[in-house]
Amino acid sequence: MLVQEAGIGGKTVMTPFEWLRFQDVSVTDIDFIETVIIDQSVYKQGLLK
C-alpha cells in the first residue's frame, strides 16, 4: 500500500515492504529479514537468551 509522507509536499512513497518487493525480494526472504531484526532487538533487550 502506498502511503502519503507528511511534510514533503504530500509526496507518495513506498513502504519498506513494497520497496523490497520492487527490488524482487521474495516475501519469504522479507519475512526472514523481519524475524532476524525482531529477534536481534529482543535479544539486545535481554528478553531472549
N, C-alpha and C positions, 0 to 999 in steps of 0.2 A: 504494500500500500504506500503510495507516495504521500508525503506529509508536507505541510506548509512550515517553513522555517521562519520563526519570528525574528524581526529585526533586520532582515536582509531583503527588504522590499517585497515580501511575500513570495520569495523565490521557492520553487518546488524542488525538493531534494529527495534522494533515495534513503531508505532506512539501511542500516548496515547489512541486514539480511538480503535486501534487494540488490545492493551493490555486489555482494559476494555471488549471488545467483547470476548477475550480469557478467561477472568475471568467469562464469561457467564452473563455479564451485558447486559440488553436489550438496543436496540437502543433508545427506548422511555426514559429509565432511563438516558442514556448518554445525550440525548437532554435536559432533565430536569436539570441535573447537569451543563451542559454548560450554560443554561439560568440563573440559580442561580448565577453562577460565574460572568457572564456578568452583571447582574442586580446589584450585590453587588459592582462590580468595578465602574459602572456608578453612583451608589448611593454615594460611597466614594468620587467621583469626584464632587459631588454636582449637578449632571445633572438630578437626579431623586429624587423627593421629595415624 
